[in-house]
């Protein structure tokens, strides 16, 4: 990649965008309480980007200097024929092709993902207790996610990481057990503060808020956390555990705002180019793609110009109703 290509996506604050999250669906086979409301209306199929269009966008972003693509949803592995997309993206030769998943489909797809070029897998797992898992996911079976995790470990991905959204009086008492679980399997783990996207109806987000600092304090009673400058290109701040070969990360949109060094944009399943997770600044990438079916240069020009809309950061406020009406499942987790 030339130096020129490496510097094409720069916002008005001088931040280089090198990481793109591509959502392939807003649908999911789980209905987690922090991700969507109990009764969701999902997008009709004709409003979604086709897999061919997503593959084309992946190519455009890579030619603009993006070095990391993450496929998200909803649950990306429920999208029909999605492995074809991973195979096309794997041919781009970018530094990292990754996926965020709830794990329920990994027993079926882990080997195919690895063969397609996926290097890292993030798996959502907020509890180790079957009854809590059913409550948090609104009816899910933890056995399917655990079987998926086992399949991912057997497939030999370069890194596997657990993503854990921690809620006070729901699962905050399990943080040490979750770290032990990660240590036993030699995988990383990241704790995430809940993000106020969409009206969910299940709980008051301010009442269940549990900060990264509180989690670190809980963990300090059992583990020696050592700060590290390691990064996976995202917003996590990582620590090492003395004597262990795993990383413990924290994503802290409320307690430790990470916007200043933001290097990310998102593309929703319907083709909105979201310039910020917590703002509505966006561009209609689907229109640009369909108006220029064979002209990648015009699509890339549209993406470059959209960087001027990227705001300085989000304005999350747990004391108010969510200002962002789209749910996490529609944003692209």
C-alpha positions as CSV (number, residue, x, y, z in Angstrom):
1,X,0.0,0.0,0.0
2,X,1.4,3.4,-1.0
3,X,1.7,6.2,1.5
4,X,-0.9,8.2,-0.5
5,X,-3.4,5.4,-0.1
6,X,-2.7,5.1,3.6
7,X,-3.7,8.8,4.1
8,X,-6.9,9.1,2.1
9,X,-9.5,8.8,4.9
10,X,-8.7,11.8,7.2
11,X,-11.5,13.7,9.0
12,X,-11.5,17.4,9.8
13,X,-9.8,16.8,13.2
14,X,-6.8,15.0,11.6
15,X,-7.9,11.5,12.6
16,X,-7.0,8.7,10.2
17,X,-9.8,6.2,9.6
18,X,-8.3,2.8,9.1
19,X,-11.0,0.6,10.7
20,X,-14.5,0.0,9.2
21,X,-17.3,-2.1,10.7
22,X,-19.6,-3.5,8.0
23,X,-23.0,-4.7,9.2
24,X,-24.6,-7.4,7.0
25,X,-28.0,-7.7,8.9
26,X,-30.0,-6.1,11.7
27,X,-31.5,-9.5,12.5
28,X,-30.3,-11.8,15.3
29,X,-31.2,-15.2,16.7
30,X,-30.9,-13.7,20.2
31,X,-32.6,-10.6,21.5
32,X,-30.3,-9.2,24.1
33,X,-31.9,-6.6,26.5
34,X,-29.2,-4.0,25.9
35,X,-29.2,-4.4,22.1
36,X,-32.8,-4.2,21.0
37,X,-36.3,-3.8,22.2
38,X,-38.5,-6.9,22.9
39,X,-40.6,-6.3,19.8
40,X,-38.4,-5.3,16.9
41,X,-39.4,-4.4,13.4
42,X,-36.5,-5.6,11.2
43,X,-35.6,-4.2,7.8
44,X,-37.2,-5.7,4.7
45,X,-34.7,-7.6,2.6
46,X,-34.9,-5.2,-0.3
47,X,-33.5,-2.4,1.9
48,X,-30.3,-4.3,2.7
49,X,-27.1,-3.9,0.8
50,X,-26.5,-7.1,-1.2
51,X,-23.5,-9.2,-0.3
52,X,-22.0,-8.2,-3.7
53,X,-22.4,-4.5,-2.8
54,X,-20.8,-5.1,0.7
55,X,-17.9,-6.9,-1.0
56,X,-17.4,-3.9,-3.4
57,X,-17.4,-1.5,-0.5
58,X,-14.8,-3.6,1.3
59,X,-12.6,-3.3,-1.8
60,X,-13.2,0.5,-2.0
61,X,-12.3,1.0,1.7
62,X,-9.2,-1.2,1.4
63,X,-8.0,0.9,-1.6
64,X,-8.5,4.0,0.6
65,X,-6.1,2.8,3.2
66,X,-8.4,0.8,5.6
67,X,-6.4,-2.0,7.2
68,X,-9.1,-3.6,9.3
69,X,-12.6,-4.8,8.4
70,X,-15.0,-6.2,11.0
71,X,-18.2,-7.9,9.9
72,X,-21.1,-7.3,12.4
73,X,-24.9,-7.5,12.7
74,X,-27.3,-8.2,14.4
75,X,-25.8,-11.6,14.1
76,X,-23.8,-11.7,10.9
77,X,-23.8,-15.5,10.6
78,X,-27.6,-15.6,10.1
79,X,-27.2,-13.8,6.8
80,X,-27.7,-16.3,3.9
81,X,-24.5,-17.2,2.0
82,X,-22.4,-14.8,4.2
83,X,-19.4,-17.1,4.0
84,X,-19.1,-16.0,0.3
85,X,-18.7,-12.4,1.5
86,X,-15.9,-13.4,3.9
87,X,-14.1,-15.3,1.1
88,X,-14.3,-12.2,-1.1
89,X,-13.0,-9.9,1.6
90,X,-10.3,-12.4,2.5
91,X,-8.9,-11.9,-1.0
92,X,-8.3,-8.2,-0.5
93,X,-5.1,-8.9,1.5
94,X,-5.9,-6.4,4.3
95,X,-4.1,-6.7,7.6
96,X,-7.1,-7.9,9.6
97,X,-10.5,-9.4,8.7
98,X,-12.5,-10.0,11.9
99,X,-16.1,-10.8,13.1
100,X,-18.2,-10.0,16.1
101,X,-20.8,-12.7,16.8
102,X,-22.9,-14.2,19.5
103,X,-21.4,-17.6,18.9
104,X,-24.5,-19.5,18.2
105,X,-23.5,-20.3,14.6
106,X,-19.8,-20.9,15.2
107,X,-20.0,-24.6,15.6
108,X,-21.2,-24.7,12.0
109,X,-19.0,-21.9,10.5
110,X,-15.7,-21.6,12.4
111,X,-13.7,-23.6,10.0
112,X,-15.1,-21.8,6.9
113,X,-14.4,-18.4,8.5
114,X,-10.8,-19.4,9.3
115,X,-10.3,-20.7,5.7
116,X,-11.7,-17.5,4.3
117,X,-9.0,-15.4,6.1
118,X,-10.7,-14.3,9.3
119,X,-7.9,-13.8,11.9
120,X,-9.8,-12.8,15.0
121,X,-13.2,-13.5,16.5
122,X,-15.1,-11.6,19.1
123,X,-17.8,-13.5,20.9
124,X,-20.5,-11.9,23.0
125,X,-20.9,-13.7,26.4
126,X,-22.2,-11.7,29.3
127,X,-22.7,-14.4,31.9
128,X,-21.7,-18.0,32.6
129,X,-25.1,-18.9,34.2
130,X,-27.7,-20.5,32.0
131,X,-30.7,-18.8,33.7
132,X,-29.1,-15.4,33.4
133,X,-28.2,-16.0,29.8
134,X,-31.8,-16.8,29.0
135,X,-32.9,-13.6,30.8
136,X,-30.3,-11.3,29.1
137,X,-30.8,-12.8,25.6
138,X,-34.6,-13.2,26.0
139,X,-34.6,-17.0,25.7
140,X,-31.2,-18.0,24.4
141,X,-29.4,-21.2,25.3
142,X,-25.9,-20.7,26.6
143,X,-25.0,-24.2,25.4
144,X,-25.0,-23.1,21.8
145,X,-22.7,-20.1,22.4
146,X,-20.3,-22.3,24.5
147,X,-20.3,-24.9,21.7
148,X,-19.5,-22.1,19.3
149,X,-16.7,-20.9,21.4
150,X,-15.2,-24.4,21.6
151,X,-15.4,-24.7,17.8
152,X,-13.6,-21.3,17.4
153,X,-10.9,-22.4,19.8
154,X,-10.4,-25.6,17.8
155,X,-10.3,-23.8,14.5
156,X,-7.1,-22.0,15.5
157,X,-7.9,-18.3,15.0
158,X,-5.0,-15.9,15.8
159,X,-7.0,-14.3,18.7
160,X,-10.4,-15.0,20.3
161,X,-12.0,-12.4,22.6
162,X,-15.1,-12.4,24.8
163,X,-17.2,-9.2,24.8
164,X,-19.1,-8.8,28.1
165,X,-21.6,-6.0,28.6
166,X,-21.8,-5.5,32.4
167,X,-25.0,-4.3,34.1
168,X,-25.3,-3.6,37.8
169,X,-27.3,-6.2,39.7
170,X,-27.6,-8.3,36.5
171,X,-24.2,-9.7,36.0
172,X,-21.6,-7.4,37.6
173,X,-20.9,-10.1,40.3
174,X,-19.5,-12.4,37.6
175,X,-16.6,-10.3,36.3
176,X,-13.9,-12.3,38.1
177,X,-15.5,-15.6,37.1
178,X,-15.5,-14.4,33.5
179,X,-11.8,-13.6,33.6
180,X,-11.1,-17.0,35.1
181,X,-13.1,-18.6,32.3
182,X,-11.0,-16.6,29.8
183,X,-7.7,-17.6,31.5
184,X,-8.7,-21.3,31.3
185,X,-9.2,-21.1,27.6
186,X,-6.3,-18.7,26.8
187,X,-8.5,-16.1,25.2
188,X,-8.9,-12.3,25.7
189,X,-11.8,-10.6,27.4
190,X,-13.2,-7.1,27.2
191,X,-15.7,-5.5,29.5
192,X,-18.1,-2.9,28.0
193,X,-20.1,-0.2,29.5
194,X,-23.7,-0.3,28.1
195,X,-24.2,2.3,25.3
196,X,-27.5,4.2,25.2
197,X,-28.7,3.4,21.7
198,X,-32.4,3.1,21.2
199,X,-35.3,2.7,23.6
200,X,-35.1,-0.9,25.0
201,X,-37.8,-0.9,27.6
202,X,-36.1,-3.5,29.8
203,X,-34.3,-1.4,32.3
204,X,-33.2,2.1,33.3
205,X,-29.7,2.5,31.9
206,X,-28.6,4.9,34.6
207,X,-29.6,2.4,37.3
208,X,-27.8,-0.5,35.8
209,X,-24.7,1.4,34.8
210,X,-21.5,-0.2,36.1
211,X,-18.3,1.6,35.3
212,X,-15.0,0.2,34.0
213,X,-13.4,1.6,37.1
214,X,-15.8,-0.4,39.3
215,X,-15.0,-3.6,37.3
216,X,-11.2,-3.0,37.6
217,X,-11.6,-2.5,41.4
218,X,-13.5,-5.8,41.6
219,X,-10.9,-7.6,39.5
220,X,-8.0,-6.1,41.6
221,X,-9.2,-8.2,44.6
222,X,-8.3,-11.4,42.6
223,X,-5.8,-10.5,39.9
224,X,-2.8,-8.3,39.4
225,X,-3.7,-6.1,36.4
226,X,-0.7,-4.6,34.5
227,X,-1.3,-1.7,32.1
228,X,-0.1,-2.2,28.6
229,X,0.1,0.0,25.4
230,X,-1.2,-2.9,23.3
231,X,-4.1,-2.2,20.9
232,X,-6.2,-4.1,18.5
233,X,-7.1,-1.0,16.5
234,X,-10.4,-0.4,18.4
235,X,-11.4,1.6,21.5
236,X,-10.4,-1.0,24.1
237,X,-7.8,-0.1,26.8
238,X,-5.9,-3.3,27.6
239,X,-4.3,-4.7,30.7
240,X,-2.3,-7.9,31.2
241,X,-2.7,-10.3,34.1
242,X,0.5,-11.1,35.8
243,X,1.6,-14.6,34.8
244,X,-1.0,-15.1,32.2
245,X,-1.0,-14.7,28.4
246,X,-4.3,-13.0,28.0
247,X,-5.5,-9.4,27.8
248,X,-8.3,-7.8,29.8
249,X,-9.8,-4.9,27.9
250,X,-12.2,-2.1,28.9
251,X,-14.5,-0.1,26.5
252,X,-15.6,2.9,28.5
253,X,-17.7,5.4,26.5
254,X,-19.0,7.0,29.7
255,X,-16.2,6.9,32.2
256,X,-13.2,7.2,29.9
257,X,-14.3,8.8,26.6
258,X,-12.3,7.4,23.7
259,X,-13.4,9.7,20.9
260,X,-10.2,11.7,20.7
261,X,-8.4,8.9,18.9
262,X,-11.3,7.5,17.0
263,X,-10.2,5.7,13.8
264,X,-13.5,4.0,12.9
265,X,-16.6,4.4,10.8
266,X,-19.6,2.0,10.4
267,X,-21.7,0.9,7.5
268,X,-25.2,-0.3,8.5
269,X,-26.9,-3.2,6.8
270,X,-29.0,-0.7,4.8
271,X,-26.0,1.2,3.6
272,X,-25.8,4.2,5.9
273,X,-22.2,5.3,6.4
274,X,-22.2,6.2,10.1
275,X,-19.4,8.6,11.0
276,X,-20.0,8.3,14.8
277,X,-21.5,5.6,17.0
278,X,-23.2,8.1,19.2
279,X,-24.3,10.7,16.7
280,X,-26.5,10.7,13.6
281,X,-24.0,12.1,11.2
282,X,-24.1,9.8,8.2
283,X,-24.1,9.6,4.4
284,X,-26.2,7.5,2.1
285,X,-23.6,5.0,0.8
286,X,-26.2,2.7,-0.7
287,X,-27.4,5.5,-3.0
288,X,-23.8,6.2,-4.0
289,X,-23.1,2.5,-4.8
290,X,-26.3,2.0,-6.8
291,X,-25.9,5.3,-8.7
292,X,-22.4,4.2,-9.8
293,X,-22.6,0.5,-10.4
294,X,-19.3,0.2,-12.2
295,X,-17.4,3.4,-11.1
296,X,-15.5,2.6,-7.9
297,X,-13.6,5.9,-8.1
298,X,-16.9,7.9,-7.7
299,X,-17.8,5.7,-4.7
300,X,-14.4,6.3,-3.1
301,X,-14.7,10.0,-3.7
302,X,-18.0,10.0,-1.9
303,X,-16.5,8.2,1.0
304,X,-13.5,10.6,1.2
305,X,-15.9,13.6,1.2
306,X,-18.1,12.0,3.9
307,X,-15.2,12.2,6.3
308,X,-15.8,15.9,6.6
309,X,-19.1,15.0,8.4
310,X,-17.4,13.0,11.2
311,X,-18.0,14.8,14.5
312,X,-15.5,15.2,17.3
313,X,-17.3,12.7,19.4
314,X,-20.5,11.4,21.0
315,X,-22.5,13.0,23.8
316,X,-23.8,10.0,25.7
317,X,-25.9,11.0,28.8
318,X,-27.4,8.3,30.9
319,X,-29.6,10.8,32.8
320,X,-31.7,11.5,29.6
321,X,-33.7,9.4,27.2
322,X,-31.5,8.1,24.4
323,X,-31.0,10.8,21.7
324,X,-30.1,8.0,19.2
325,X,-33.2,6.1,18.3
326,X,-31.5,3.4,16.3
327,X,-30.7,0.3,18.4
328,X,-27.3,-1.4,18.6
329,X,-28.6,-4.2,16.4
330,X,-29.4,-1.6,13.6
331,X,-26.1,0.3,14.2
332,X,-24.0,-2.8,13.7
333,X,-22.6,-4.2,17.0
